Amino acid sequence: MDQHDLGVVAAPDDSLRLWPGLVRIPDVSFVSWDKLPDRVIPEEPIPDLVPDLGVEILSKGNKKAEMDRKLREYFLAGVRLVWFVNPRKRQVRIYTAPDQSRLFTEDMTLDGGEVMPGLALPVRQIFTKLPPVTTAKKAKRRKKDNGG
């Protein structure tokens, strides 16, 4: 972000009104300078502002139906890119539309596409603060992912 100065990144305590009656609090969001006249960040507590990128960090409490709904809402509001970060599996699913996604694993590098040109983020770097996955945990996860 510093190198290319494309916009502003917001943390999870920043609420955004996607449309009247719908407020979302993405875990991370990015808004390009194109959406911020004169590069001024709105001062109101819940600005009417649709991010270009919305990032949701998944937890065990998230249900598929809930996340599918959020995904549809983001794209209906005009969000251009959505990342679902799964710390348990150490994966990131990148959505360019509610029905178009690509899965990135730890050995891959994310890019910002047209939304954040120049971004290159190794997926492994996202999870560096997590405890290492043991061989037993990997085997258990593989078994569960394969329906066992």
TORSESE-119971 format. One record per residue (C-alpha): x, y, z. Coordinates in pm, whole numbers, plus 50000, padded with zeros to 5 digits. Example, Ala and Ser with C-alpha at 12.3 -4.5 7.8 and 13.67 -1.06 7.14 Angstrom:
REM residues 2
X | Y | Z
51230 | 49550 | 50780
51367 | 49894 | 50714
REM end
This chain:
REM residues 148
X | Y | Z
50000 | 50000 | 50000
50280 | 50240 | 50082
50466 | 50173 | 49757
50172 | 50227 | 49521
49948 | 50462 | 49729
49624 | 50324 | 49582
49392 | 50402 | 49870
49328 | 50336 | 50236
49310 | 50012 | 50435
49065 | 49993 | 50725
49069 | 49764 | 51028
48783 | 49556 | 51170
48652 | 49834 | 51391
48551 | 50041 | 51086
48183 | 50004 | 50995
48071 | 50073 | 50640
47715 | 50135 | 50519
47687 | 49939 | 50194
47332 | 50067 | 50135
47055 | 50208 | 50356
46985 | 49953 | 50626
47292 | 49736 | 50560
47606 | 49796 | 50762
47903 | 49562 | 50738
48221 | 49547 | 50941
48474 | 49358 | 50731
48781 | 49231 | 50915
48987 | 49431 | 50666
48876 | 49655 | 50383
49039 | 49860 | 50113
48892 | 50173 | 49955
49062 | 50325 | 49651
49131 | 50696 | 49637
48886 | 50710 | 49344
48602 | 50674 | 49596
48740 | 50937 | 49833
48721 | 51289 | 49685
49029 | 51491 | 49766
49166 | 51182 | 49948
48963 | 51267 | 50255
48848 | 50981 | 50476
48488 | 51036 | 50596
48462 | 51136 | 50961
48116 | 50997 | 51031
48111 | 50680 | 51245
47941 | 50473 | 50973
48013 | 50628 | 50633
47817 | 50544 | 50318
48117 | 50382 | 50159
48151 | 50062 | 49958
48503 | 49917 | 49974
48680 | 49787 | 49667
48804 | 49488 | 49870
48638 | 49321 | 50166
48827 | 49064 | 50372
48648 | 48823 | 50607
48848 | 48601 | 50841
48654 | 48280 | 50887
48600 | 48119 | 51226
48427 | 47800 | 51338
48117 | 48008 | 51419
48069 | 48120 | 51059
47799 | 47923 | 50878
47809 | 47868 | 50503
47469 | 48034 | 50455
47585 | 48342 | 50648
47902 | 48377 | 50442
47716 | 48318 | 50114
47475 | 48598 | 50211
47760 | 48835 | 50297
47930 | 48752 | 49969
47615 | 48832 | 49768
47561 | 49154 | 49964
47916 | 49271 | 49907
47892 | 49224 | 49531
47539 | 49371 | 49508
47673 | 49682 | 49684
47960 | 49714 | 49434
48256 | 49554 | 49613
48494 | 49436 | 49342
48696 | 49174 | 49530
48628 | 48961 | 49841
48875 | 48747 | 50028
48765 | 48473 | 50269
49067 | 48391 | 50485
49056 | 48050 | 50653
49320 | 48037 | 50931
49236 | 47677 | 51022
49310 | 47551 | 50671
49563 | 47827 | 50600
49391 | 47912 | 50275
49242 | 48220 | 50112
48952 | 48203 | 49869
48944 | 48504 | 49636
48607 | 48601 | 49487
48571 | 48824 | 49183
48194 | 48753 | 49178
47967 | 48550 | 49407
48006 | 48250 | 49176
48367 | 48304 | 49065
48651 | 48221 | 49299
48998 | 48079 | 49321
49155 | 47902 | 49618
49504 | 48005 | 49728
49712 | 47781 | 49954
50022 | 47857 | 50162
50261 | 47791 | 49875
50091 | 48050 | 49651
50101 | 48430 | 49624
49795 | 48652 | 49616
49775 | 48946 | 49383
49539 | 49241 | 49390
49427 | 49206 | 49030
49269 | 49521 | 48887
49160 | 49634 | 49234
49509 | 49664 | 49383
49763 | 49641 | 49102
50113 | 49563 | 49218
50007 | 49373 | 49530
50197 | 49048 | 49578
50127 | 48880 | 49911
50252 | 48528 | 49986
49966 | 48340 | 50153
50216 | 48190 | 50399
50290 | 48543 | 50525
49925 | 48589 | 50628
49955 | 48298 | 50870
50306 | 48355 | 51012
50178 | 48443 | 51361
49980 | 48119 | 51390
50135 | 47821 | 51566
50292 | 47569 | 51327
50069 | 47289 | 51204
50194 | 46955 | 51336
50201 | 46642 | 51122
49918 | 46494 | 51334
49704 | 46806 | 51280
49774 | 46797 | 50906
49668 | 46431 | 50886
49352 | 46498 | 51090
49263 | 46799 | 50871
49324 | 46600 | 50551
49102 | 46319 | 50679
48823 | 46562 | 50772
48850 | 46750 | 50441
48817 | 46419 | 50254
48496 | 46331 | 50437
48649 | 46093 | 50689
REM end
